[in-house]
Amino acid sequence: MATKKISYKEAIEEVETILAEIENDELDVDELAEKVQRVSALLKMCKEKLHTTNEQVENILKEMDK
């Protein structure tokens, strides 16, 4: 499942929504695997965004020390 460009906040909100659906038994077995796959893709995107942002902040701080 392709992950379109969405913001970090939107991704986290979608993950929270899916987790709530799982916790409340709102998904049938056919939907479960698809939703777990979507959560996995969203979490990967969030991790990459956090890593990139961290690198950018570190570079800014290094520039400020010069």
C-alpha positions as CSV (number, residue, x, y, z in Angstrom):
1,M,0.0,0.0,0.0
2,A,1.6,3.3,-1.1
3,T,1.9,6.0,1.5
4,K,1.1,9.4,0.0
5,K,2.9,12.4,1.2
6,I,1.2,13.3,4.5
7,S,2.5,15.3,7.5
8,Y,3.9,13.7,10.5
9,K,0.9,14.8,12.5
10,E,-1.5,13.3,10.0
11,A,0.4,10.0,10.0
12,I,0.3,9.8,13.8
13,E,-3.4,10.6,13.9
14,E,-4.1,7.8,11.3
15,V,-2.1,5.3,13.4
16,E,-4.0,6.3,16.5
17,T,-7.3,5.8,14.6
18,I,-6.3,2.4,13.3
19,L,-5.1,1.3,16.8
20,A,-8.4,2.4,18.3
21,E,-10.3,0.4,15.7
22,I,-8.2,-2.7,16.5
23,E,-8.6,-2.3,20.2
24,N,-12.4,-1.9,19.9
25,D,-12.7,-5.0,17.6
26,E,-14.1,-2.8,14.8
27,L,-12.1,-4.6,12.1
28,D,-12.8,-8.0,10.7
29,V,-10.0,-10.4,9.8
30,D,-10.0,-9.3,6.2
31,E,-9.3,-5.7,7.1
32,L,-6.8,-6.5,9.9
33,A,-3.8,-7.4,7.8
34,E,-4.3,-4.4,5.5
35,K,-4.6,-2.0,8.5
36,V,-1.5,-3.5,10.2
37,Q,0.4,-3.0,6.9
38,R,-0.8,0.6,6.7
39,V,0.4,1.2,10.3
40,S,3.8,-0.3,9.5
41,A,4.2,2.0,6.4
42,L,3.1,5.1,8.5
43,L,5.5,4.3,11.3
44,K,8.3,3.9,8.8
45,M,7.5,7.3,7.3
46,C,7.4,8.8,10.8
47,K,10.7,7.3,11.8
48,E,12.4,8.6,8.6
49,K,10.9,12.1,9.2
50,L,12.2,12.1,12.8
51,H,15.6,11.0,11.6
52,T,15.8,13.7,8.9
53,T,14.6,16.4,11.2
54,N,17.1,15.4,13.8
55,E,19.9,15.7,11.3
56,Q,18.7,19.1,10.1
57,V,18.6,20.4,13.7
58,E,22.1,19.0,14.4
59,N,23.4,20.8,11.3
60,I,21.8,24.0,12.3
61,L,23.3,23.8,15.7
62,K,26.7,23.1,14.2
63,E,26.4,26.1,12.0
64,M,25.5,28.3,15.0
65,D,28.7,27.2,16.8
66,K,30.9,28.4,13.9
